[in-house]
Amino acid sequence: MSTADVDRQRAADELAHVKRVVETTLEGWDLLSWNELLADDVHLSLRLGTLDISRLGALRAAGGNFEVFGKSQAKEALRGIYDDLRRRLSITTEVVSGYDAIVFGNLALTTTDGGIESVPMGAFMAFDSRGRIREITIAAVDLQVPTDALRSAARAGLAKAA
C-alpha cells in the first residue's frame, strides 16, 4: 500500500468519524443542555431579515438581525427563542459535511386572519472536534432570490443560444 493510499484512507476515516460526531449531536439535540451543545467561544447569528417577527412571540425580542458571542450570551438568546423554534419549526432537510451541518425547514406562522403561513428557514452550524457548536446562524430563507437568479441565467442562456 502506497503512502498516498494510507493518507487517503486516514482522511476518509477521519471524515467518517467527524460525520458520526456531528450526526450524534444532531440526533441527541433535545437531550443535551446548552452547556453540552455550545462551545465556550460560540458565535450566534439570527438573520430574520424582512420576516414579520411580530408573529413569532419570543423571537420578536431578537429583532430582524441579532448577533452574540460567547456561551453565556448565546444561551440567554437561545433560551428566549428556542421554544418558538421547537414548536413551530419542522426540519425537512439535513446536510452534514465534515464539521459543518445545515438544516432546512419551515416555520409555521399564524396569519392575521388566523390561517397558517409557512416560512422557509435554515440553520448553519459549525462544530468543533468535540461536537460542540462554535458557530450557528439561524436565518429566514428568501426563495425568491435563487428563483430570480435561475430565471436570469436561463434567459441569458436562451439569448446566447439564439
Secondary structure, 3 states (H helix, E strand, C coil): CCHHHHHHHHHHHHHHHHHHHHHHHHHCHHHCCHHHHEEEEEEEEEECCCCCHHHCHHHHHHCCEEEEECHHHHHHHHHHHHHHHHHHEEEEEEEEECCEEEEEEEEEEECCCCCEEEEEEEEEEEECCCCCEEEEEEEECCCHHHHHHHHHHHHHHHHHHC
